[in-house]
Amino acid sequence: MSWAKIDDRANEHRKQLAAGPEACWFWVCGLMYANRQKARDGFIPDGALRLLYPTRQPRRLAEKLVSVGLWERVECTS
């Protein structure tokens, strides 16, 4: 079993507050997903967004995380 570490004051950070509760849970689910991957590079492909958390608009939550600076959008080179 693997573990994902989260600062116990993360919920007080300005970026988390700006993202809102649903996007923050999506962020946590993204950490868990990324930690389970062999590469452990933090990359989450667009196709995996629906696997993170059962929401109708995973792309909207991902965009919110990008807009507050918790995630970065990158172009896949492979």
Protein Blocks (a to p, Z undefined) as FASTA:
>chain_A
ZZddddfklmmpmklmmnommlmmmmmmmmmmmmmpmklnopacfklmmmmpccfblmlm
mmmmmmnopaccdddfZZ
